[in-house]
Amino acid sequence: MGLRRALEDAFYDHPAFLKIWIGVGAPLVALFVTLGILASMGEQQDFRTLRGDLGSIHLPHQYRLTSERTTGSNCHSSCSVIQTWTWLPIGGRSASDQCRDASRALSSAYSDAEANSPLPPRAVCDYFVVASSFFHPGQGKGDIEAIVTRRGLGLAGHPVLHISASYLG
């Protein structure tokens, strides 16, 4: 007796088996179809998403956003949002204090944030996190970074904190 015939007999003789298979099988099929659709759509990366990533980083209230710029026009290849934050009153915060602020803010928003080494040119400190999606591992990764620049590059020669979110497709 073949497997097919045995299953037909089991379902015919015991209709509860058919109900169990439908109750278990249908949700599993629906789950796999849903995951397949999500995987095929890809992440919807755009400037709004990047600003949302930056919005989860909370600096002490004395920081003021002094500028914001974007790079790239098509987030399907690459794009970024770069914000410059200044401590008010200007000159009231040392570069090492701003580094501590950047580290704490990034770590509280993203638990896997870490220091970047080697430092980029003119940076006092640099912290980053690579944000990838469980459902879209091959879709490129978002990079969130906080950098404090050296004296002489900020307003009136004081250090400045730059926070950026980038997507490299």
VMD Tcl script that builds the backbone (N, CA, C; Angstrom):
set m [mol new atoms 507]
animate dup $m
set s [atomselect $m all]
$s set {name element resname resid chain x y z} {
  {N N MET 1 A 0.842 -1.172 0.000}
  {CA C MET 1 A 0.000 0.000 0.000}
  {C C MET 1 A 0.895 1.245 0.000}
  {N N GLY 2 A 0.641 2.150 -0.916}
  {CA C GLY 2 A 1.459 3.344 -1.017}
  {C C GLY 2 A 1.102 4.381 0.033}
  {N N LEU 3 A 1.984 5.322 0.174}
  {CA C LEU 3 A 1.794 6.393 1.152}
  {C C LEU 3 A 0.543 7.204 0.829}
  {N N ARG 4 A 0.356 7.479 -0.456}
  {CA C ARG 4 A -0.818 8.261 -0.852}
  {C C ARG 4 A -2.112 7.538 -0.446}
  {N N ARG 5 A -2.171 6.268 -0.716}
  {CA C ARG 5 A -3.364 5.483 -0.384}
  {C C ARG 5 A -3.574 5.434 1.137}
  {N N ALA 6 A -2.476 5.330 1.888}
  {CA C ALA 6 A -2.570 5.282 3.350}
  {C C ALA 6 A -3.103 6.610 3.894}
  {N N LEU 7 A -2.643 7.734 3.321}
  {CA C LEU 7 A -3.131 9.043 3.768}
  {C C LEU 7 A -4.605 9.226 3.419}
  {N N GLU 8 A -5.006 8.802 2.213}
  {CA C GLU 8 A -6.413 8.916 1.831}
  {C C GLU 8 A -7.299 8.105 2.775}
  {N N ASP 9 A -6.846 6.886 3.099}
  {CA C ASP 9 A -7.617 6.053 4.023}
  {C C ASP 9 A -7.680 6.688 5.407}
  {N N ALA 10 A -6.569 7.240 5.868}
  {CA C ALA 10 A -6.541 7.848 7.199}
  {C C ALA 10 A -7.478 9.046 7.262}
  {N N PHE 11 A -7.472 9.897 6.233}
  {CA C PHE 11 A -8.347 11.068 6.231}
  {C C PHE 11 A -9.813 10.671 6.082}
  {N N TYR 12 A -10.070 9.601 5.274}
  {CA C TYR 12 A -11.448 9.147 5.074}
  {C C TYR 12 A -11.996 8.492 6.343}
  {N N ASP 13 A -11.168 7.656 6.951}
  {CA C ASP 13 A -11.605 6.946 8.157}
  {C C ASP 13 A -11.615 7.832 9.400}
  {N N HIS 14 A -10.738 8.834 9.413}
  {CA C HIS 14 A -10.607 9.709 10.591}
  {C C HIS 14 A -10.596 11.173 10.133}
  {N N PRO 15 A -11.763 11.785 9.954}
  {CA C PRO 15 A -11.830 13.163 9.448}
  {C C PRO 15 A -11.106 14.170 10.351}
  {N N ALA 16 A -10.868 13.835 11.605}
  {CA C ALA 16 A -10.144 14.752 12.498}
  {C C ALA 16 A -8.728 14.996 11.991}
  {N N PHE 17 A -8.100 13.973 11.344}
  {CA C PHE 17 A -6.757 14.153 10.785}
  {C C PHE 17 A -6.751 15.249 9.724}
  {N N LEU 18 A -7.783 15.258 8.874}
  {CA C LEU 18 A -7.879 16.279 7.833}
  {C C LEU 18 A -7.993 17.671 8.451}
  {N N LYS 19 A -8.786 17.805 9.498}
  {CA C LYS 19 A -8.942 19.094 10.172}
  {C C LYS 19 A -7.623 19.543 10.794}
  {N N ILE 20 A -6.893 18.598 11.360}
  {CA C ILE 20 A -5.594 18.946 11.960}
  {C C ILE 20 A -4.626 19.408 10.871}
  {N N TRP 21 A -4.560 18.670 9.758}
  {CA C TRP 21 A -3.664 19.060 8.668}
  {C C TRP 21 A -4.032 20.438 8.119}
  {N N ILE 22 A -5.305 20.714 7.976}
  {CA C ILE 22 A -5.730 22.026 7.486}
  {C C ILE 22 A -5.412 23.099 8.520}
  {N N GLY 23 A -5.653 22.798 9.792}
  {CA C GLY 23 A -5.393 23.774 10.855}
  {C C GLY 23 A -3.927 24.097 11.030}
  {N N VAL 24 A -3.057 23.134 10.777}
  {CA C VAL 24 A -1.616 23.356 10.918}
  {C C VAL 24 A -0.994 23.772 9.587}
  {N N GLY 25 A -1.388 23.104 8.527}
  {CA C GLY 25 A -0.766 23.350 7.226}
  {C C GLY 25 A -1.088 24.703 6.625}
  {N N ALA 26 A -2.346 25.120 6.698}
  {CA C ALA 26 A -2.746 26.400 6.088}
  {C C ALA 26 A -2.003 27.584 6.709}
  {N N PRO 27 A -1.906 27.697 8.043}
  {CA C PRO 27 A -1.147 28.818 8.601}
  {C C PRO 27 A 0.339 28.783 8.222}
  {N N LEU 28 A 0.922 27.582 8.142}
  {CA C LEU 28 A 2.327 27.492 7.735}
  {C C LEU 28 A 2.529 27.966 6.295}
  {N N VAL 29 A 1.646 27.560 5.413}
  {CA C VAL 29 A 1.726 28.013 4.027}
  {C C VAL 29 A 1.567 29.534 3.972}
  {N N ALA 30 A 0.607 30.085 4.709}
  {CA C ALA 30 A 0.402 31.537 4.738}
  {C C ALA 30 A 1.632 32.256 5.270}
  {N N LEU 31 A 2.274 31.699 6.297}
  {CA C LEU 31 A 3.483 32.311 6.855}
  {C C LEU 31 A 4.601 32.355 5.823}
  {N N PHE 32 A 4.838 31.247 5.130}
  {CA C PHE 32 A 5.901 31.218 4.131}
  {C C PHE 32 A 5.607 32.135 2.951}
  {N N VAL 33 A 4.369 32.237 2.540}
  {CA C VAL 33 A 4.001 33.163 1.465}
  {C C VAL 33 A 4.261 34.602 1.906}
  {N N THR 34 A 3.873 34.938 3.135}
  {CA C THR 34 A 4.082 36.295 3.656}
  {C C THR 34 A 5.573 36.621 3.735}
  {N N LEU 35 A 6.371 35.707 4.263}
  {CA C LEU 35 A 7.820 35.935 4.343}
  {C C LEU 35 A 8.432 36.078 2.952}
  {N N GLY 36 A 7.948 35.310 2.001}
  {CA C GLY 36 A 8.440 35.430 0.629}
  {C C GLY 36 A 8.129 36.785 0.025}
  {N N ILE 37 A 6.934 37.290 0.279}
  {CA C ILE 37 A 6.560 38.614 -0.234}
  {C C ILE 37 A 7.419 39.690 0.409}
  {N N LEU 38 A 7.617 39.619 1.729}
  {CA C LEU 38 A 8.455 40.612 2.412}
  {C C LEU 38 A 9.886 40.590 1.895}
  {N N ALA 39 A 10.422 39.410 1.670}
  {CA C ALA 39 A 11.795 39.291 1.177}
  {C C ALA 39 A 11.928 39.841 -0.239}
  {N N SER 40 A 10.911 39.647 -1.066}
  {CA C SER 40 A 10.993 40.124 -2.442}
  {C C SER 40 A 10.817 41.632 -2.553}
  {N N MET 41 A 10.123 42.244 -1.590}
  {CA C MET 41 A 9.914 43.691 -1.644}
  {C C MET 41 A 11.191 44.449 -1.331}
  {N N GLY 42 A 12.034 43.943 -0.455}
  {CA C GLY 42 A 13.239 44.647 -0.061}
  {C C GLY 42 A 12.912 45.766 0.913}
  {N N GLU 43 A 13.949 46.324 1.499}
  {CA C GLU 43 A 13.745 47.414 2.450}
  {C C GLU 43 A 13.385 48.690 1.714}
  {N N GLN 44 A 12.562 49.465 2.329}
  {CA C GLN 44 A 12.181 50.742 1.760}
  {C C GLN 44 A 13.084 51.819 2.361}
  {N N GLN 45 A 14.315 51.919 1.861}
  {CA C GLN 45 A 15.254 52.903 2.367}
  {C C GLN 45 A 15.022 54.224 1.643}
  {N N ASP 46 A 14.852 55.281 2.395}
  {CA C ASP 46 A 14.756 56.613 1.842}
  {C C ASP 46 A 15.217 57.595 2.915}
  {N N PHE 47 A 15.208 58.872 2.584}
  {CA C PHE 47 A 15.680 59.872 3.541}
  {C C PHE 47 A 14.818 59.900 4.797}
  {N N ARG 48 A 13.535 59.637 4.661}
  {CA C ARG 48 A 12.653 59.609 5.829}
  {C C ARG 48 A 13.054 58.477 6.783}
  {N N THR 49 A 13.387 57.309 6.214}
  {CA C THR 49 A 13.836 56.180 7.032}
  {C C THR 49 A 15.132 56.526 7.754}
  {N N LEU 50 A 16.066 57.145 7.037}
  {CA C LEU 50 A 17.344 57.514 7.642}
  {C C LEU 50 A 17.145 58.541 8.757}
  {N N ARG 51 A 16.271 59.525 8.529}
  {CA C ARG 51 A 15.985 60.504 9.590}
  {C C ARG 51 A 15.330 59.817 10.796}
  {N N GLY 52 A 14.511 58.820 10.533}
  {CA C GLY 52 A 13.917 58.050 11.620}
  {C C GLY 52 A 14.973 57.310 12.427}
  {N N ASP 53 A 15.981 56.763 11.727}
  {CA C ASP 53 A 17.096 56.112 12.425}
  {C C ASP 53 A 17.826 57.110 13.316}
  {N N LEU 54 A 18.044 58.318 12.811}
  {CA C LEU 54 A 18.717 59.356 13.610}
  {C C LEU 54 A 17.826 59.848 14.744}
  {N N GLY 55 A 16.524 59.825 14.527}
  {CA C GLY 55 A 15.586 60.300 15.541}
  {C C GLY 55 A 15.584 59.463 16.807}
  {N N SER 56 A 16.089 58.236 16.726}
  {CA C SER 56 A 16.144 57.395 17.929}
  {C C SER 56 A 17.373 57.689 18.787}
  {N N ILE 57 A 18.252 58.578 18.298}
  {CA C ILE 57 A 19.448 58.966 19.052}
  {C C ILE 57 A 19.122 60.247 19.805}
  {N N HIS 58 A 19.193 60.186 21.122}
  {CA C HIS 58 A 18.814 61.331 21.951}
  {C C HIS 58 A 20.032 61.906 22.669}
  {N N LEU 59 A 20.390 63.123 22.283}
  {CA C LEU 59 A 21.493 63.842 22.909}
  {C C LEU 59 A 20.966 64.658 24.083}
  {N N PRO 60 A 21.852 65.077 24.996}
  {CA C PRO 60 A 21.407 65.982 26.066}
  {C C PRO 60 A 20.750 67.230 25.481}
  {N N HIS 61 A 19.838 67.823 26.215}
  {CA C HIS 61 A 19.001 68.908 25.682}
  {C C HIS 61 A 19.778 70.184 25.342}
  {N N GLN 62 A 21.020 70.318 25.761}
  {CA C GLN 62 A 21.787 71.518 25.430}
  {C C GLN 62 A 22.321 71.503 23.991}
  {N N TYR 63 A 22.237 70.382 23.323}
  {CA C TYR 63 A 22.668 70.324 21.923}
  {C C TYR 63 A 21.580 70.900 21.032}
  {N N ARG 64 A 22.024 71.636 20.011}
  {CA C ARG 64 A 21.105 72.202 19.024}
  {C C ARG 64 A 21.530 71.743 17.632}
  {N N LEU 65 A 20.546 71.369 16.841}
  {CA C LEU 65 A 20.808 71.002 15.451}
  {C C LEU 65 A 21.141 72.275 14.688}
  {N N THR 66 A 22.383 72.372 14.185}
  {CA C THR 66 A 22.793 73.584 13.476}
  {C C THR 66 A 22.779 73.416 11.961}
  {N N SER 67 A 22.822 72.177 11.475}
  {CA C SER 67 A 22.686 71.966 10.033}
  {C C SER 67 A 22.347 70.508 9.761}
  {N N GLU 68 A 21.737 70.314 8.597}
  {CA C GLU 68 A 21.442 68.968 8.116}
  {C C GLU 68 A 21.597 68.985 6.612}
  {N N ARG 69 A 22.258 67.958 6.094}
  {CA C ARG 69 A 22.391 67.859 4.637}
  {C C ARG 69 A 22.214 66.415 4.217}
  {N N THR 70 A 21.873 66.235 2.974}
  {CA C THR 70 A 21.697 64.895 2.425}
  {C C THR 70 A 22.659 64.712 1.273}
  {N N THR 71 A 23.047 63.467 1.038}
  {CA C THR 71 A 23.866 63.141 -0.123}
  {C C THR 71 A 23.179 62.018 -0.875}
  {N N GLY 72 A 23.385 61.996 -2.170}
  {CA C GLY 72 A 22.757 60.985 -3.006}
  {C C GLY 72 A 21.321 61.371 -3.316}
  {N N SER 73 A 20.853 60.909 -4.444}
  {CA C SER 73 A 19.476 61.213 -4.819}
  {C C SER 73 A 18.634 59.958 -4.919}
  {N N ASN 74 A 19.301 58.808 -4.952}
  {CA C ASN 74 A 18.595 57.553 -5.122}
  {C C ASN 74 A 19.028 56.594 -4.022}
  {N N CYS 75 A 18.171 56.384 -3.042}
  {CA C CYS 75 A 18.530 55.519 -1.917}
  {C C CYS 75 A 18.590 54.048 -2.293}
  {N N HIS 76 A 18.269 53.706 -3.532}
  {CA C HIS 76 A 18.414 52.317 -3.948}
  {C C HIS 76 A 19.873 52.002 -4.218}
  {N N SER 77 A 20.706 53.022 -4.457}
  {CA C SER 77 A 22.136 52.776 -4.615}
  {C C SER 77 A 22.877 53.222 -3.360}
  {N N SER 78 A 22.791 54.487 -2.994}
  {CA C SER 78 A 23.367 54.960 -1.730}
  {C C SER 78 A 22.850 56.359 -1.435}
  {N N CYS 79 A 22.731 56.651 -0.146}
  {CA C CYS 79 A 22.289 57.969 0.284}
  {C C CYS 79 A 22.642 58.140 1.752}
  {N N SER 80 A 22.627 59.378 2.225}
  {CA C SER 80 A 22.910 59.623 3.636}
  {C C SER 80 A 22.271 60.931 4.088}
  {N N VAL 81 A 22.054 61.000 5.396}
  {CA C VAL 81 A 21.606 62.216 6.059}
  {C C VAL 81 A 22.661 62.524 7.115}
  {N N ILE 82 A 23.197 63.744 7.085}
  {CA C ILE 82 A 24.248 64.142 8.018}
  {C C ILE 82 A 23.763 65.347 8.811}
  {N N GLN 83 A 23.737 65.193 10.124}
  {CA C GLN 83 A 23.308 66.278 11.009}
  {C C GLN 83 A 24.497 66.776 11.809}
  {N N THR 84 A 24.574 68.103 11.974}
  {CA C THR 84 A 25.608 68.721 12.796}
  {C C THR 84 A 24.942 69.294 14.031}
  {N N TRP 85 A 25.458 68.911 15.196}
  {CA C TRP 85 A 24.912 69.330 16.475}
  {C C TRP 85 A 25.959 70.129 17.229}
  {N N THR 86 A 25.544 71.233 17.841}
  {CA C THR 86 A 26.442 72.092 18.601}
  {C C THR 86 A 25.904 72.261 20.013}
  {N N TRP 87 A 26.810 72.209 20.977}
  {CA C TRP 87 A 26.451 72.420 22.383}
  {C C TRP 87 A 26.268 73.910 22.622}
  {N N LEU 88 A 25.166 74.272 23.255}
  {CA C LEU 88 A 24.938 75.672 23.614}
  {C C LEU 88 A 24.977 75.809 25.124}
  {N N PRO 89 A 25.664 76.777 25.669}
  {CA C PRO 89 A 26.373 77.834 24.960}
  {C C PRO 89 A 27.631 77.294 24.285}
  {N N ILE 90 A 27.971 77.912 23.164}
  {CA C ILE 90 A 29.129 77.483 22.384}
  {C C ILE 90 A 30.364 77.546 23.270}
  {N N GLY 91 A 31.134 76.476 23.220}
  {CA C GLY 91 A 32.364 76.409 24.014}
  {C C GLY 91 A 32.156 75.855 25.405}
  {N N GLY 92 A 30.934 75.497 25.751}
  {CA C GLY 92 A 30.657 75.010 27.091}
  {C C GLY 92 A 30.874 73.517 27.265}
  {N N ARG 93 A 31.374 72.839 26.252}
  {CA C ARG 93 A 31.539 71.382 26.328}
  {C C ARG 93 A 32.837 70.999 25.629}
  {N N SER 94 A 33.681 70.251 26.329}
  {CA C SER 94 A 34.957 69.824 25.736}
  {C C SER 94 A 34.721 68.695 24.731}
  {N N ALA 95 A 35.730 68.443 23.915}
  {CA C ALA 95 A 35.633 67.374 22.919}
  {C C ALA 95 A 35.467 66.019 23.600}
  {N N SER 96 A 36.169 65.788 24.701}
  {CA C SER 96 A 36.031 64.493 25.387}
  {C C SER 96 A 34.634 64.329 25.980}
  {N N ASP 97 A 34.041 65.437 26.473}
  {CA C ASP 97 A 32.658 65.366 26.969}
  {C C ASP 97 A 31.692 65.064 25.827}
  {N N GLN 98 A 31.930 65.684 24.679}
  {CA C GLN 98 A 31.064 65.419 23.521}
  {C C GLN 98 A 31.225 63.983 23.030}
  {N N CYS 99 A 32.424 63.440 23.132}
  {CA C CYS 99 A 32.635 62.031 22.765}
  {C C CYS 99 A 31.834 61.120 23.690}
  {N N ARG 100 A 31.858 61.428 24.968}
  {CA C ARG 100 A 31.087 60.642 25.932}
  {C C ARG 100 A 29.583 60.754 25.622}
  {N N ASP 101 A 29.136 61.971 25.296}
  {CA C ASP 101 A 27.723 62.165 24.932}
  {C C ASP 101 A 27.355 61.346 23.695}
  {N N ALA 102 A 28.223 61.374 22.684}
  {CA C ALA 102 A 27.966 60.638 21.440}
  {C C ALA 102 A 27.903 59.140 21.706}
  {N N SER 103 A 28.839 58.637 22.498}
  {CA C SER 103 A 28.865 57.208 22.810}
  {C C SER 103 A 27.608 56.782 23.563}
  {N N ARG 104 A 27.236 57.555 24.565}
  {CA C ARG 104 A 26.041 57.215 25.350}
  {C C ARG 104 A 24.769 57.277 24.505}
  {N N ALA 105 A 24.645 58.311 23.694}
  {CA C ALA 105 A 23.436 58.472 22.878}
  {C C ALA 105 A 23.304 57.341 21.859}
  {N N LEU 106 A 24.403 57.013 21.194}
  {CA C LEU 106 A 24.359 55.951 20.190}
  {C C LEU 106 A 24.138 54.585 20.845}
  {N N SER 107 A 24.794 54.350 21.975}
  {CA C SER 107 A 24.647 53.065 22.672}
  {C C SER 107 A 23.253 52.880 23.255}
  {N N SER 108 A 22.622 53.971 23.675}
  {CA C SER 108 A 21.272 53.818 24.218}
  {C C SER 108 A 20.252 53.557 23.107}
  {N N ALA 109 A 20.525 54.050 21.915}
  {CA C ALA 109 A 19.619 53.813 20.785}
  {C C ALA 109 A 19.895 52.470 20.104}
  {N N TYR 110 A 21.169 52.082 20.042}
  {CA C TYR 110 A 21.583 50.852 19.362}
  {C C TYR 110 A 22.566 50.118 20.264}
  {N N SER 111 A 22.141 49.012 20.821}
  {CA C SER 111 A 22.950 48.317 21.826}
  {C C SER 111 A 24.273 47.784 21.284}
  {N N ASP 112 A 24.388 47.587 19.971}
  {CA C ASP 112 A 25.631 47.047 19.418}
  {C C ASP 112 A 26.563 48.118 18.856}
  {N N ALA 113 A 26.390 49.374 19.288}
  {CA C ALA 113 A 27.274 50.460 18.850}
  {C C ALA 113 A 28.670 50.240 19.421}
  {N N GLU 114 A 29.675 50.636 18.647}
  {CA C GLU 114 A 31.053 50.480 19.102}
  {C C GLU 114 A 31.929 51.583 18.533}
  {N N ALA 115 A 33.136 51.694 19.102}
  {CA C ALA 115 A 34.082 52.710 18.648}
  {C C ALA 115 A 34.680 52.289 17.312}
  {N N ASN 116 A 34.925 53.267 16.457}
  {CA C ASN 116 A 35.513 53.018 15.155}
  {C C ASN 116 A 37.018 53.229 15.248}
  {N N SER 117 A 37.759 52.332 14.654}
  {CA C SER 117 A 39.215 52.462 14.659}
  {C C SER 117 A 39.725 51.950 13.324}
  {N N PRO 118 A 40.637 52.649 12.687}
  {CA C PRO 118 A 41.246 53.918 13.081}
  {C C PRO 118 A 40.272 55.074 12.872}
  {N N LEU 119 A 40.569 56.168 13.544}
  {CA C LEU 119 A 39.723 57.356 13.447}
  {C C LEU 119 A 39.864 58.003 12.079}
  {N N PRO 120 A 38.778 58.538 11.563}
  {CA C PRO 120 A 38.879 59.316 10.325}
  {C C PRO 120 A 39.725 60.571 10.567}
  {N N PRO 121 A 40.243 61.182 9.513}
  {CA C PRO 121 A 41.025 62.406 9.688}
  {C C PRO 121 A 40.218 63.487 10.411}
  {N N ARG 122 A 40.846 64.226 11.287}
  {CA C ARG 122 A 40.295 65.357 12.045}
  {C C ARG 122 A 39.213 64.946 13.050}
  {N N ALA 123 A 39.101 63.678 13.369}
  {CA C ALA 123 A 38.088 63.240 14.333}
  {C C ALA 123 A 38.733 63.006 15.700}
  {N N VAL 124 A 38.040 63.422 16.752}
  {CA C VAL 124 A 38.472 63.152 18.117}
  {C C VAL 124 A 37.997 61.758 18.508}
  {N N CYS 125 A 36.784 61.408 18.098}
  {CA C CYS 125 A 36.225 60.082 18.368}
  {C C CYS 125 A 35.209 59.761 17.286}
  {N N ASP 126 A 34.926 58.483 17.161}
  {CA C ASP 126 A 34.006 58.024 16.123}
  {C C ASP 126 A 33.349 56.745 16.623}
  {N N TYR 127 A 32.027 56.739 16.651}
  {CA C TYR 127 A 31.261 55.563 17.072}
  {C C TYR 127 A 30.304 55.206 15.945}
  {N N PHE 128 A 30.032 53.916 15.794}
  {CA C PHE 128 A 29.170 53.504 14.689}
  {C C PHE 128 A 28.389 52.255 15.052}
  {N N VAL 129 A 27.384 52.013 14.261}
  {CA C VAL 129 A 26.630 50.763 14.320}
  {C C VAL 129 A 26.186 50.447 12.897}
  {N N VAL 130 A 26.254 49.171 12.547}
  {CA C VAL 130 A 25.765 48.725 11.247}
  {C C VAL 130 A 24.411 48.090 11.485}
  {N N ALA 131 A 23.407 48.685 10.904}
  {CA C ALA 131 A 22.035 48.210 11.088}
  {C C ALA 131 A 21.636 47.396 9.866}
  {N N SER 132 A 21.423 46.107 10.072}
  {CA C SER 132 A 20.946 45.273 8.973}
  {C C SER 132 A 19.622 44.652 9.390}
  {N N SER 133 A 18.907 44.171 8.417}
  {CA C SER 133 A 17.590 43.618 8.668}
  {C C SER 133 A 17.631 42.092 8.614}
  {N N PHE 134 A 16.938 41.444 9.547}
  {CA C PHE 134 A 16.848 39.992 9.562}
  {C C PHE 134 A 16.185 39.481 8.282}
  {N N PHE 135 A 15.153 40.175 7.803}
  {CA C PHE 135 A 14.407 39.721 6.635}
  {C C PHE 135 A 15.085 40.070 5.315}
  {N N HIS 136 A 16.055 41.016 5.352}
  {CA C HIS 136 A 16.688 41.465 4.108}
  {C C HIS 136 A 18.203 41.477 4.244}
  {N N PRO 137 A 18.859 40.349 4.516}
  {CA C PRO 137 A 20.300 40.368 4.764}
  {C C PRO 137 A 21.121 40.760 3.547}
  {N N GLY 138 A 20.623 40.574 2.339}
  {CA C GLY 138 A 21.381 40.911 1.147}
  {C C GLY 138 A 21.025 42.259 0.558}
  {N N GLN 139 A 20.224 43.057 1.229}
  {CA C GLN 139 A 19.726 44.306 0.670}
  {C C GLN 139 A 20.630 45.503 0.958}
  {N N GLY 140 A 21.825 45.295 1.443}
  {CA C GLY 140 A 22.674 46.406 1.837}
  {C C GLY 140 A 22.439 46.706 3.302}
  {N N LYS 141 A 23.293 47.539 3.843}
  {CA C LYS 141 A 23.210 47.794 5.273}
  {C C LYS 141 A 23.186 49.286 5.544}
  {N N GLY 142 A 22.486 49.620 6.603}
  {CA C GLY 142 A 22.482 50.995 7.064}
  {C C GLY 142 A 23.618 51.202 8.043}
  {N N ASP 143 A 24.270 52.332 7.952}
  {CA C ASP 143 A 25.395 52.656 8.820}
  {C C ASP 143 A 25.036 53.926 9.571}
  {N N ILE 144 A 25.107 53.880 10.882}
  {CA C ILE 144 A 24.808 55.050 11.703}
  {C C ILE 144 A 26.078 55.395 12.459}
  {N N GLU 145 A 26.473 56.664 12.403}
  {CA C GLU 145 A 27.774 57.059 12.922}
  {C C GLU 145 A 27.672 58.379 13.666}
  {N N ALA 146 A 28.458 58.494 14.730}
  {CA C ALA 146 A 28.568 59.746 15.489}
  {C C ALA 146 A 30.049 60.098 15.591}
  {N N ILE 147 A 30.413 61.294 15.118}
  {CA C ILE 147 A 31.813 61.727 15.087}
  {C C ILE 147 A 31.919 63.111 15.725}
  {N N VAL 148 A 32.914 63.294 16.557}
  {CA C VAL 148 A 33.230 64.622 17.084}
  {C C VAL 148 A 34.492 65.087 16.384}
  {N N THR 149 A 34.414 66.271 15.751}
  {CA C THR 149 A 35.570 66.807 15.031}
  {C C THR 149 A 36.435 67.645 15.957}
  {N N ARG 150 A 37.700 67.805 15.578}
  {CA C ARG 150 A 38.674 68.551 16.389}
  {C C ARG 150 A 38.363 70.042 16.423}
  {N N ARG 151 A 38.963 70.693 17.398}
  {CA C ARG 151 A 38.845 72.154 17.512}
  {C C ARG 151 A 39.305 72.804 16.213}
  {N N GLY 152 A 38.692 73.934 15.922}
  {CA C GLY 152 A 39.058 74.663 14.713}
  {C C GLY 152 A 38.134 74.351 13.551}
  {N N LEU 153 A 37.345 73.297 13.656}
  {CA C LEU 153 A 36.455 72.939 12.558}
  {C C LEU 153 A 35.015 73.303 12.846}
  {N N GLY 154 A 34.699 73.556 14.106}
  {CA C GLY 154 A 33.324 73.879 14.466}
  {C C GLY 154 A 33.115 75.376 14.538}
  {N N LEU 155 A 31.952 75.777 15.021}
  {CA C LEU 155 A 31.636 77.177 15.196}
  {C C LEU 155 A 32.613 77.809 16.173}
  {N N ALA 156 A 33.197 78.920 15.811}
  {CA C ALA 156 A 34.119 79.668 16.661}
  {C C ALA 156 A 35.256 78.789 17.172}
  {N N GLY 157 A 35.640 77.777 16.414}
  {CA C GLY 157 A 36.767 76.936 16.791}
  {C C GLY 157 A 36.468 75.883 17.838}
  {N N HIS 158 A 35.221 75.590 18.119}
  {CA C HIS 158 A 34.866 74.603 19.134}
  {C C HIS 158 A 34.482 73.274 18.482}
  {N N PRO 159 A 34.626 72.174 19.245}
  {CA C PRO 159 A 34.287 70.871 18.654}
  {C C PRO 159 A 32.810 70.767 18.299}
  {N N VAL 160 A 32.538 69.971 17.284}
  {CA C VAL 160 A 31.183 69.802 16.784}
  {C C VAL 160 A 30.893 68.308 16.670}
  {N N LEU 161 A 29.665 67.933 16.965}
  {CA C LEU 161 A 29.237 66.543 16.886}
  {C C LEU 161 A 28.432 66.344 15.606}
  {N N HIS 162 A 28.867 65.391 14.790}
  {CA C HIS 162 A 28.176 65.057 13.543}
  {C C HIS 162 A 27.564 63.662 13.709}
  {N N ILE 163 A 26.287 63.540 13.391}
  {CA C ILE 163 A 25.629 62.233 13.417}
  {C C ILE 163 A 25.096 61.981 12.021}
  {N N SER 164 A 25.386 60.803 11.494}
  {CA C SER 164 A 24.941 60.502 10.135}
  {C C SER 164 A 24.327 59.112 10.063}
  {N N ALA 165 A 23.414 58.976 9.133}
  {CA C ALA 165 A 22.830 57.682 8.793}
  {C C ALA 165 A 22.996 57.521 7.293}
  {N N SER 166 A 23.553 56.402 6.883}
  {CA C SER 166 A 23.825 56.162 5.466}
  {C C SER 166 A 23.305 54.803 5.071}
  {N N TYR 167 A 22.976 54.695 3.808}
  {CA C TYR 167 A 22.568 53.419 3.253}
  {C C TYR 167 A 23.420 53.168 2.005}
  {N N LEU 168 A 24.127 52.056 2.015}
  {CA C LEU 168 A 24.920 51.684 0.847}
  {C C LEU 168 A 24.323 50.412 0.280}
  {N N GLY 169 A 23.695 50.539 -0.879}
  {CA C GLY 169 A 23.002 49.413 -1.489}
  {C C GLY 169 A 23.916 48.344 -2.006}
}
mol reanalyze $m
mol bondsrecalc $m
mol representation Tube
mol addrep $m
